[in-house]
Amino acid sequence: VIYPPHSKLTDKEKTNICYLSFPDSNSGCLGDTQFCFRFRRSPGRKVSLCCFLDQLDRDLPVYLKKDPAYYYGYVYFRQVRDKSLKRGYFQKSLVLISKLPYVHLFRTMLKQIAPEYFEKSEAFLEAVCSDVDRWPPPAPGKILHLPIMGIIMKLRIPTYRDKPGTTPIVQNMHQADAQISMALPTVHEVDLFRCFCPVFFHIQMLWELVLLGEPLVVMAPSPSESSETVLALVSCISPLKYCSDFRPYFTIHDSEFKEYTTRTQAPPSVILGVTNPFFAKTLQHWPHIIRIGDIKLPGEVPKQVKVKKLKNLKTLDSKPGVYTSYKPYLNKDEEIVKQLQKGIQQKRPTEAQSVILRRYFLELTESFIIPLERYVASLMPLQKCISPWKSPPQLRQFSQDDFMKTLEKAGPQLTSGLKGDWIGLYRHFFKSPNFDGWFRSRQKEMTQKLEALHLEALCNENLVFWSQKHTEVETVDLVLKLKNKLLQADREQLPVKTETLKKLQTHISDIILALPDDLQDILLKTGT
């Protein structure tokens, strides 16, 4: 069943969704299981709602922006014994498909609706959809109230202006009416500490592997553990965006199975979460494998687990641990391990442990990225180079060597006490998709800033006076160029003040009015 019935999915998408909606038979997931997956959209589909979501996308932090090529599937799977059924089991999945990566929100929502759906069937979905139709647009930065089957979920989607690592708290208010409200502390975060617990001696090495876009596979006993661990890995380099593909749950039926498991070329830059024992054989040649047992929070302090050699990973019942021959660039931070171990001894709540871990990753990523941000900002031409009568100047070229020279005085040592081969880490990072994605978005931002400054410079000129000193042909040319500038500002959402745009519009009108009537008519008619 698909709801709403007018939703269009291609046959390939339907097949992918069907296979990804159930745990592998060996997972033995009795009872209720929640997990998530991500799959490629079929090419050539019409993009719907795109412009509407794109406007909201602009205010999101870079790691929450939607990827137009992928969908997320959020699954609630139930398997219970039922003698009346032929197979002896009731097995059903309710799956929510969305472009938005709001794991915690959709997980919470499914928890509210799935159990009731399994008892009430289709008509219930109709009621759920009519609730969702009443939801406001997912605007970042606002407190949103989302009704769902008698409950109101209150939440706030982060914006790119939020200080990284801070989450404005959504208070649970007792409303006068009878509706129960439920405040969600986050829309997208997973329980980091729970996910990293089985491998918590290696968190810093895993951070390096994710930062460098290395091929990583997570072998877990169930899709909920594989998907949570993959999402935790992807989020550990936040506020940087992980730019390669990642699949929280991947099966042998996936349409990209052949592409990702081929031995004819090096493993691609992806993070895969798998549960099928068959993968232990198919992905043996992958350079980094994380093997996770059942995720339970330890009552006692976990024992130090050594990094294991890849050749020791023969079967899926190999012991949990990280199998790789990778040598980290940075020295190990013993402090964070001690802090988390102390937390376990003192029975610190897992949420608090996750906050400590998230702050540690954030500080590590910021120490790494701040020198790059600083260097890239220096590539911006000076404001005095911007002339209203010339095209906006270009950004200076990024030079790895010049950047390396800045590290001695303004490197990561300013914010991090960690010693090690930072330069080697940067060199490796420059070859990764994460650097490429980060640099492109910086380049785009700075180019738009230059366009905006150019517009402001034009606005501050006396354009009518200029047009009186030039020929009609030159004046008409100027009017057309200015009109194009306004269109570009709107199309690319340039960071320009509204007054500037109004002022420019006034300039255009004034210049046109000073021209002969026949030209006025033509120019007022041409929208572009």
Salt bridges, closest charged atoms under 4 A:
GLU13 OE1 - ARG45 NH1 2.41
ASP32 OD1 - ARG78 NE 2.90
ASP54 OD1 - LYS66 NZ 2.78
ASP59 OD1 - ARG161 NH2 3.75
ASP67 OD2 - ARG38 NH2 3.65
GLU116 OE2 - LYS120 NZ 2.64
GLU119 OE2 - ARG78 NH1 3.87
ASP131 OD1 - ARG134 NH1 2.80
ASP162 OD2 - ARG156 NH1 2.88
GLU189 OE2 - HIS188 NE2 3.96
GLU189 OE1 - ARG358 NH1 3.45
GLU214 OE1 - HIS288 NE2 2.73
GLU214 OE2 - HIS428 NE2 3.23
GLU228 OE2 - ARG107 NH1 3.60
GLU228 OE1 - ARG194 NH1 3.55
ASP245 OD1 - ARG38 NH1 2.77
ASP245 OD2 - ARG247 NH2 2.98
ASP254 OD1 - ARG247 NH1 3.49
GLU256 OE2 - ARG40 NH1 3.70
GLU256 OE1 - ARG247 NH2 2.93
GLU259 OE2 - ARG40 NH2 3.18
ASP294 OD2 - LYS296 NZ 3.92
GLU373 OE1 - ARG442 NE 2.70
ASP402 OD1 - LYS405 NZ 3.76
ASP436 OD2 - ARG440 NH2 3.11
GLU445 OE2 - ARG442 NH1 3.17
GLU451 OE1 - LYS485 NZ 2.95
ASP477 OD2 - LYS481 NZ 3.27
GLU492 OE2 - ARG491 NH2 3.99
